[in-house]
């Protein structure tokens, strides 16, 4: 890759970590999370048109590219410009190099290429944007599938997103949400949490119940399952997480 020496992501530990998470090796026997989520979303939406898909919280773009194996046109959107820059680089160059943490200051240099992942010919069907899921651009509409991956518990106002997302999905289209529900005030003020707290009566409010309360007017809940993922921090330190996937079908208007 001619521009590899200009690759600005090699010293960005978080972006490199996500490059490995989405394009690199699989760890602890757990399949690639972005690929699995895309495959499940494709399978759930198989009985409806599969023309346009939106991948929100796309990070470095792997799931967007996986969706493009089936969908005719895919948008990938992430709040991080650094992640979007990587996604666009991979899309353009078909390969990208990055440096992973090893021990202390020691780095492990890696390169991934789309050809090895069976994704070399789908990039032209994908368009990436930096954007805010709570304030999406008007052009991001008319989708058959919207997938929001590990997103809702990192939004500053998740209910705003959930209250308006139905306007961007065709009747009987699908909304696929995944999240480990790790609500934290550094991302979302507690007043905006949709689960993970006690109400005024002291009763537990779980996130799935919060989702139902918000989405039930416009969506039917189709399925709920846990999807595991592993993020490598170093060769001897990994994050193992279960993300709950909830699948919703847009009601006919």
C-alpha positions, 0 to 999 in steps of 0.5 A: 500500500503506497500510503502506508507510511502516512497512516496516522492511525498506527499511534492511536491505541483505541483506533488500532484496538478497534481495527483488530476488533473488527478486522483482526484475529478472533480470540477466546473462541469467539467469532468476529462480532461485527461480522456476526451482527451483520449476518444475523441482521441479514438473516432476520431481514431476509423476508423483506426487501434488502436494498438499503441498510444503515449501520449506526455506530459503525466504528471502522466499518466492518459490519457495513461492508458485511451488510453490503454483501447482500444489500444494494446500498449501505451507509455507515455512520459513527460519531468518531471522525477517526473511526470514519477515516479508517473505514474510508481508508480501508474502503479505498486502499483495501488494506490498512496497517496498525500497531497493537499494544504488546508489552509496555512500549512494545508494539505489534504491527499488523496489516489487514486486507479486505481480500482475505476477508471476502470483502474486496468487491463490496466497498463501492456499495458503502458510503461512510459519514461522521454523524450524530445518531441523535441528530442524523442528517435528513438524507439518512432515511428510507432504509429496509434495515437499521443496525445500531451496534453497542450504541444506545448506552453511549448516546447523550440522549438515547430516547431522542434517538429511539423516538425518531428512528422509526421515521427512517425505516420502511414499513416492515423494515428491521431495527437491530439493536445491540448493547451490553447496557453499561450505562455510565454518566460520563456518556449519558446523564442519568436522567436520560438512562432508559434502564439500569436504575431504580424508579421512584417506587424502588423497582428495577427498570431494565433496559429491555423494558425501557426499549419496549416502552419507547419502541412499542408504538412503532415496532414489534419485538421479534427476537432477543438474544445475547451475542458475545464479543472479545476486545483485545487490549494486550496479548494477555488482557481481553475484554469479554462482554455479552451484548444483548441483541433485540430485533424489532420490525417496523409496524405498517402505517 
